[in-house]
Amino acid sequence: MHPAGDELVVCLAGAMTLHQELADGSARSVTIGPGEYAINPPGAWHTADVDGPATALFITAGAGTQHRPR
């Protein structure tokens, strides 16, 4: 969870499904492929699943980042 700003996730190869738990208590999942992106908003707990090889670029406002077990 990154409280300081959005996290941009760009899929460069393969595919991945991002799972988000938003600050308002709602949850959503989005699958992205090469050239597609998703945004993890501030305060959203999130994780990603891949079914095969994948490469992604993460651009993160890192200050205050928190981690929790999956």
DSSP file (Angstrom, degrees, kcal/mol; ACC not computed):
  #  RESIDUE AA STRUCTURE BP1 BP2  ACC     N-H-->O    O-->H-N    N-H-->O    O-->H-N    TCO  KAPPA ALPHA  PHI   PSI    X-CA   Y-CA   Z-CA
    1    1 A M              0   0    0      0, 0.0    65,-2.5     0, 0.0    44,-0.1   0.000 360.0 360.0 360.0 132.1    0.0    0.0    0.0
    2    2 A H    >   +     0   0    0     42,-0.4    41,-0.9    39,-0.3     3,-0.6  -0.914 360.0 179.7-119.7 103.5    1.4    3.4   -1.0
    3    3 A P  T 3  S+     0   0    0      0, 0.0    -1,-0.1     0, 0.0    61,-0.1   0.691  73.1  67.3 -77.2 -17.2   -0.2    6.3    0.8
    4    4 A A  T 3  S-     0   0    0     59,-0.7     2,-0.3    57,-0.5    58,-0.1   0.624 112.9 -44.0 -84.2 -12.6    1.9    9.0   -1.0
    5    5 A G  S <  S-     0   0    0     -3,-0.6    56,-0.2    56,-0.3    38,-0.2  -0.972  75.8 -43.5 168.8 177.7    0.5    8.7   -4.5
    6    6 A D        -     0   0    0     -2,-0.3    55,-0.7    36,-0.1     2,-0.5  -0.237  41.7-141.2 -63.4 153.6   -0.6    6.5   -7.4
    7    7 A E  E     -AB  40  60A   0     33,-2.3    33,-2.9    53,-0.2     2,-0.5  -0.993  12.9-150.0-115.6 125.4    1.4    3.5   -8.5
    8    8 A L  E     -AB  39  59A   0     51,-2.6    51,-2.6    -2,-0.5     2,-0.5  -0.833  10.0-167.7 -95.5 128.7    1.6    2.9  -12.3
    9    9 A V  E     -AB  38  58A   0     29,-2.7    29,-2.1    -2,-0.5     2,-0.5  -0.972   3.8-173.5-119.5 116.7    1.9   -0.7  -13.4
   10   10 A V  E     -AB  37  57A   0     47,-2.7    47,-2.7    -2,-0.5     2,-0.6  -0.947  18.2-140.5-112.3 124.1    2.8   -1.2  -17.1
   11   11 A C  E     + B   0  56A   0     25,-2.6    24,-2.7    -2,-0.5    25,-0.3  -0.737  22.8 175.1 -83.0 122.5    2.8   -4.7  -18.5
   12   12 A L  E     +     0   0A   0     43,-2.8     2,-0.3    -2,-0.6    44,-0.2   0.754  66.9   1.0 -97.8 -30.9    5.7   -5.1  -20.9
   13   13 A A  E    S+ B   0  55A   0     42,-1.6    42,-2.1    21,-0.1    -1,-0.4  -0.985 113.4   6.9-156.1 151.1    5.4   -8.8  -21.7
   14   14 A G  S    S-     0   0    0     -2,-0.3     2,-0.3    40,-0.2    40,-0.2  -0.451  87.5 -79.5  76.1-149.5    3.0  -11.7  -20.8
   15   15 A A        -     0   0    0     38,-0.3    36,-0.4    18,-0.2    37,-0.4  -0.985  38.2-173.1-151.4 155.1   -0.1  -10.9  -18.8
   16   16 A M  E     -C   32   0B   0     16,-2.1    16,-2.7    -2,-0.3     2,-0.5  -0.993  19.2-136.7-149.7 151.7   -0.9  -10.3  -15.1
   17   17 A T  E     -CD  31  49B   0     32,-2.8    32,-2.5    -2,-0.3     2,-0.4  -0.960  19.1-154.7-112.1 122.6   -4.0   -9.8  -13.0
   18   18 A L  E     -CD  30  48B   0     12,-3.1    12,-2.2    -2,-0.5     2,-0.5  -0.815   4.3-158.9 -96.9 133.9   -3.9   -7.0  -10.5
   19   19 A H  E     -CD  29  47B   0     28,-2.8    28,-1.8    -2,-0.4     2,-0.4  -0.957  11.5-170.8-114.8 127.7   -6.1   -7.3   -7.4
   20   20 A Q  E     -CD  28  46B   0      8,-3.1     8,-2.1    -2,-0.5     2,-0.6  -0.957  20.8-162.3-124.3 137.1   -6.9   -4.1   -5.5
   21   21 A E  E     -CD  27  45B   0     24,-3.2    24,-1.9    -2,-0.4     6,-0.2  -0.955  31.0-147.0-110.8 106.5   -8.7   -3.5   -2.1
   22   22 A L    >   -     0   0    0      4,-2.5     3,-2.3    -2,-0.6    22,-0.1  -0.279  22.1-109.4 -79.2 160.4   -9.7    0.1   -2.3
   23   23 A A  T 3  S+     0   0    0     19,-0.3    -1,-0.1     1,-0.3    20,-0.1   0.758 117.0  60.6 -59.9 -26.9   -9.8    2.6    0.6
   24   24 A D  T 3  S-     0   0    0      2,-0.1    -1,-0.3     1,-0.1     3,-0.1   0.425 121.8-104.5 -82.8   3.5  -13.6    2.6    0.4
   25   25 A G  S <  S+     0   0    0     -3,-2.3    -2,-0.1     1,-0.3     2,-0.1   0.291  81.8 124.9  94.3  -9.6  -13.7   -1.2    1.1
   26   26 A S        -     0   0    0     -5,-0.1    -4,-2.5     1,-0.0    -1,-0.3  -0.402  46.2-148.7 -79.6 161.9  -14.5   -2.2   -2.5
   27   27 A A  E     +C   21   0B   0     -6,-0.2     2,-0.3    -3,-0.1    -6,-0.2  -0.954  17.4 172.1-130.4 149.6  -12.4   -4.7   -4.4
   28   28 A R  E     -C   20   0B   0     -8,-2.1    -8,-3.1    -2,-0.3     2,-0.4  -0.989  16.1-153.2-152.1 157.6  -11.6   -5.1   -8.1
   29   29 A S  E     -C   19   0B   0     -2,-0.3     2,-0.4   -10,-0.2   -10,-0.2  -0.984  10.7-174.1-131.0 144.3   -9.4   -7.1  -10.3
   30   30 A V  E     -C   18   0B   0    -12,-2.2   -12,-3.1    -2,-0.4     2,-0.5  -0.999  14.3-146.5-139.8 135.3   -8.0   -6.1  -13.8
   31   31 A T  E     -C   17   0B   0     -2,-0.4     2,-0.3   -14,-0.3   -14,-0.2  -0.886  20.0-172.3-102.4 130.6   -6.0   -8.2  -16.2
   32   32 A I  E     -C   16   0B   0    -16,-2.7   -16,-2.1    -2,-0.5     3,-0.1  -0.927   4.6-168.4-124.1 148.7   -3.5   -6.4  -18.4
   33   33 A G    >   -     0   0    0     -2,-0.3     3,-2.5   -18,-0.2   -22,-0.4  -0.573  50.0 -37.6-121.2-174.4   -1.3   -7.5  -21.3
   34   34 A P  T 3  S+     0   0    0      0, 0.0   -22,-0.2     0, 0.0    -1,-0.2  -0.181 129.5  11.2 -52.6 128.8    1.6   -6.1  -23.2
   35   35 A G  T 3  S+     0   0    0    -24,-2.7     2,-0.2     1,-0.3   -23,-0.1   0.352 105.3 110.5  85.0  -5.2    1.3   -2.3  -23.6
   36   36 A E    <   -     0   0    0     -3,-2.5   -25,-2.6   -25,-0.3    -1,-0.3  -0.645  47.4-165.3 -99.9 159.9   -1.5   -2.0  -21.2
   37   37 A Y  E     -A   10   0A   0     -2,-0.2     2,-0.3   -27,-0.2   -27,-0.2  -0.923  11.2-162.4-140.5 164.3   -1.4   -0.4  -17.8
   38   38 A A  E     -A    9   0A   0    -29,-2.1   -29,-2.7    -2,-0.3     2,-0.5  -0.957  16.3-134.3-141.1 158.9   -3.3   -0.1  -14.5
   39   39 A I  E     -A    8   0A   0     -2,-0.3   -31,-0.2   -31,-0.2   -33,-0.0  -0.974   3.1-154.4-120.3 126.9   -3.1    2.4  -11.7
   40   40 A N  E     -A    7   0A   0    -33,-2.9   -33,-2.3    -2,-0.5     3,-0.1  -0.894  28.3-139.3 -92.9 112.3   -3.1    1.4   -8.0
   41   41 A P    >   -     0   0    0      0, 0.0     3,-1.9     0, 0.0   -39,-0.3  -0.252  32.1 -77.1 -71.8 161.5   -4.5    4.5   -6.2
   42   42 A P  T 3  S+     0   0    0      0, 0.0   -19,-0.3     0, 0.0   -36,-0.1  -0.279 118.3  18.7 -55.8 138.4   -3.1    5.8   -2.9
   43   43 A G  T 3  S+     0   0    0    -41,-0.9     2,-0.5     1,-0.2   -37,-0.1   0.398  91.0 130.2  83.3  -3.4   -4.2    3.7    0.0
   44   44 A A    <   -     0   0    0     -3,-1.9   -42,-0.4   -42,-0.3     2,-0.3  -0.740  53.4-140.1 -88.3 124.6   -5.2    0.7   -2.0
   45   45 A W  E     +D   21   0B   0    -24,-1.9   -24,-3.2    -2,-0.5     2,-0.3  -0.648  37.3 171.7 -74.6 139.0   -3.8   -2.7   -0.9
   46   46 A H  E     +D   20   0B   0     -2,-0.3     2,-0.3   -26,-0.2   -26,-0.2  -0.985  23.9 175.2-152.6 157.9   -2.9   -4.6   -4.0
   47   47 A T  E     -D   19   0B   0    -28,-1.8   -28,-2.8    -2,-0.3     2,-0.3  -0.923  20.3-133.2-151.3 172.0   -1.1   -7.7   -5.3
   48   48 A A  E     -D   18   0B   0     -2,-0.3     2,-0.4   -30,-0.2   -30,-0.2  -0.983   7.4-158.3-135.8 147.1   -0.6   -9.3   -8.7
   49   49 A D  E     -D   17   0B   0    -32,-2.5   -32,-2.8    -2,-0.3     2,-0.4  -0.963   7.6-170.8-121.0 142.1   -0.9  -12.9  -10.1
   50   50 A V        -     0   0    0     -2,-0.4   -34,-0.1   -34,-0.2     4,-0.1  -0.982  16.8-161.6-129.1 144.9    0.7  -14.2  -13.2
   51   51 A D  S    S-     0   0    0    -36,-0.4   -35,-0.1    -2,-0.4    -1,-0.1   0.528  78.7  -5.4 -98.7  -9.1    0.1  -17.6  -14.9
   52   52 A G  S    S-     0   0    0    -37,-0.4   -37,-0.1     1,-0.0    -1,-0.0  -0.857 109.2 -28.0-161.1-168.6    3.3  -17.6  -16.9
   53   53 A P        +     0   0    0      0, 0.0   -38,-0.3     0, 0.0     2,-0.3  -0.309  65.5 164.6 -58.5 136.9    6.4  -15.4  -17.6
   54   54 A A        -     0   0    0    -40,-0.2     2,-0.4    -4,-0.1   -40,-0.2  -0.990  25.7-154.5-152.8 151.5    5.6  -11.7  -17.4
   55   55 A T  E     +B   13   0A   0    -42,-2.1   -43,-2.8    -2,-0.3   -42,-1.6  -0.997  18.8 176.6-129.8 134.7    7.5   -8.5  -17.2
   56   56 A A  E     -B   11   0A   0     -2,-0.4     2,-0.5   -45,-0.2   -45,-0.2  -0.966  25.1-139.1-138.1 153.8    6.2   -5.3  -15.7
   57   57 A L  E     -B   10   0A   0    -47,-2.7   -47,-2.7    -2,-0.3     2,-0.5  -0.965  19.9-164.0-110.7 125.5    7.4   -1.8  -15.0
   58   58 A F  E     -B    9   0A   0     -2,-0.5     2,-0.6   -49,-0.2   -49,-0.2  -0.950   7.2-170.9-112.4 125.9    6.2   -0.3  -11.6
   59   59 A I  E     +B    8   0A   0    -51,-2.6   -51,-2.6    -2,-0.5     2,-0.4  -0.970  21.9 180.0-116.4 115.1    6.5    3.4  -11.0
   60   60 A T  E     -B    7   0A   0     -2,-0.6     2,-1.2   -53,-0.2   -53,-0.2  -0.930  41.3-135.0-127.8 135.7    5.7    4.0   -7.3
   61   61 A A        -     0   0    0    -55,-0.7   -57,-0.5    -2,-0.4   -56,-0.3  -0.777  38.1-172.9 -78.7  97.2    5.5    7.0   -4.9
   62   62 A G    >   +     0   0    0     -2,-1.2     3,-2.1   -58,-0.1    -1,-0.2   0.650  39.2 113.8 -79.6 -19.1    7.4    5.0   -2.3
   63   63 A A  T 3  S+     0   0    0      1,-0.3   -59,-0.7   -61,-0.1   -58,-0.1  -0.311  90.8   6.5 -59.5 128.4    7.3    7.2    0.8
   64   64 A G  T 3  S+     0   0    0      1,-0.2    -1,-0.3   -61,-0.1    -2,-0.1   0.547  85.8 170.6  80.8   8.0    5.3    5.5    3.5
   65   65 A T    <   -     0   0    0     -3,-2.1     2,-0.3   -63,-0.1    -1,-0.2  -0.239  14.0-162.0 -54.9 136.3    4.9    2.2    1.7
   66   66 A Q        -     0   0    0    -65,-2.5     2,-0.3     2,-0.0    -1,-0.0  -0.915   3.9-157.5-121.4 149.8    3.4   -0.6    3.9
   67   67 A H        +     0   0    0     -2,-0.3   -22,-0.0   -22,-0.1     0, 0.0  -0.906   9.6 179.6-123.7 152.7    3.5   -4.3    3.3
   68   68 A R        -     0   0    0     -2,-0.3    -2,-0.0     0, 0.0     0, 0.0  -0.978  39.4 -87.2-145.6 155.6    1.3   -7.1    4.7
   69   69 A P              0   0    0      0, 0.0     0, 0.0     0, 0.0     0, 0.0  -0.273 360.0 360.0 -61.6 149.6    1.3  -10.9    4.2
   70   70 A R              0   0    0      0, 0.0   -23,-0.0     0, 0.0     0, 0.0   0.456 360.0 360.0 -74.2 360.0   -0.7  -12.2    1.2
